[in-house]
């Protein structure tokens, strides 16, 4: 049976910060994740929700341009572009965590 100095259960937003502190110690680290790296927060919860809310806020402010002293034409929503932006941000975070785990010799991923 393998022995580890640190065991991280699940991967969420803090995993990168935690690994950033633990990796330089050269101790054996295992990361246990049953699903996609990044967990529910990055893949299905906080990150996607906040990026969609940011787009909605930008649309709302653009429609109120005259209140801020500028004029715009009609504001149209391109929902597929909004979703693509959300996916890009989400995948960047998840992919970054995956690369951090896979590129370090003292980190093992267990599913």
VMD Tcl script that draws the C-alpha trace (Angstrom):
set ca {
  {0.00 0.00 0.00}
  {1.31 3.44 -0.96}
  {2.00 5.97 1.76}
  {1.48 9.68 1.23}
  {2.43 12.73 3.23}
  {-0.68 14.63 2.09}
  {-4.05 13.49 0.78}
  {-6.36 16.00 -0.89}
  {-9.97 14.82 -1.10}
  {-11.81 16.40 -4.03}
  {-10.56 19.18 -6.26}
  {-12.17 22.55 -5.96}
  {-10.94 26.11 -6.48}
  {-8.46 26.01 -3.60}
  {-6.71 22.89 -4.92}
  {-4.28 24.89 -7.09}
  {-3.33 27.15 -4.20}
  {-2.90 24.20 -1.86}
  {-0.80 22.25 -4.37}
  {1.27 25.35 -5.05}
  {2.31 25.31 -1.38}
  {2.73 21.52 -1.08}
  {4.55 20.65 -4.33}
  {7.78 22.54 -3.46}
  {8.07 20.46 -0.26}
  {8.77 17.38 -2.44}
  {6.53 15.28 -0.22}
  {4.25 12.59 -1.66}
  {0.82 14.01 -2.41}
  {-2.25 12.21 -3.66}
  {-5.35 13.89 -5.03}
  {-8.59 11.93 -4.85}
  {-11.25 13.07 -7.30}
  {-14.21 10.96 -8.39}
  {-15.19 13.25 -11.24}
  {-13.69 15.94 -13.42}
  {-10.77 17.90 -11.97}
  {-12.12 21.10 -10.45}
  {-15.09 19.44 -8.82}
  {-18.58 20.83 -8.84}
  {-17.54 24.39 -8.01}
  {-15.42 24.94 -11.12}
  {-17.33 22.69 -13.52}
  {-21.00 23.14 -12.61}
  {-21.40 25.68 -9.84}
  {-19.59 28.88 -8.89}
  {-17.42 29.46 -11.97}
  {-20.08 28.91 -14.67}
  {-22.71 30.79 -12.67}
  {-20.53 33.83 -12.03}
  {-19.46 34.07 -15.70}
  {-23.09 33.95 -16.84}
  {-24.04 36.59 -14.25}
  {-21.17 38.83 -15.44}
  {-22.49 38.65 -19.02}
  {-26.00 39.46 -17.82}
  {-24.68 42.50 -15.89}
  {-22.77 43.75 -18.95}
  {-25.92 43.44 -21.08}
  {-27.98 45.23 -18.45}
  {-25.53 48.15 -18.21}
  {-25.24 48.40 -22.01}
  {-29.03 48.70 -22.28}
  {-28.92 51.56 -19.76}
  {-26.22 53.49 -21.64}
  {-28.15 56.73 -21.71}
  {-28.18 56.79 -17.89}
  {-24.36 56.69 -18.01}
  {-24.01 59.31 -20.72}
  {-23.47 57.22 -23.83}
  {-25.61 55.94 -26.67}
  {-25.71 52.45 -28.09}
  {-27.77 50.70 -30.66}
  {-30.08 47.86 -29.81}
  {-28.36 45.33 -27.56}
  {-28.82 41.78 -28.77}
  {-27.92 38.67 -26.82}
  {-25.90 35.99 -28.57}
  {-26.49 33.22 -26.06}
  {-24.21 30.76 -27.82}
  {-21.33 33.28 -27.47}
  {-22.21 33.82 -23.81}
  {-22.06 30.04 -23.24}
  {-18.81 29.72 -25.19}
  {-17.23 32.40 -22.99}
  {-18.43 30.54 -19.89}
  {-17.05 27.22 -21.20}
  {-13.70 28.81 -22.05}
  {-13.30 30.24 -18.53}
  {-14.47 27.02 -16.87}
  {-12.28 24.77 -19.01}
  {-9.25 27.01 -18.51}
  {-9.58 26.62 -14.75}
  {-10.18 22.86 -14.88}
  {-7.43 22.28 -17.45}
  {-4.96 24.35 -15.42}
  {-5.60 22.25 -12.32}
  {-5.29 19.04 -14.35}
  {-1.93 20.13 -15.82}
  {-0.65 21.11 -12.38}
  {-1.49 17.66 -11.01}
  {-0.25 15.68 -14.02}
  {3.00 17.60 -14.48}
  {4.40 17.06 -11.00}
  {6.20 13.86 -10.13}
  {5.27 13.99 -6.45}
  {1.50 14.25 -7.10}
  {-0.68 11.22 -7.84}
  {-4.30 11.37 -8.94}
  {-6.61 8.65 -7.70}
  {-10.09 8.25 -9.11}
}
mol new
graphics top color blue
foreach p $ca { graphics top sphere $p radius 0.5 }
foreach p [lrange $ca 0 end-1] q [lrange $ca 1 end] { graphics top cylinder $p $q radius 0.2 }
display resetview
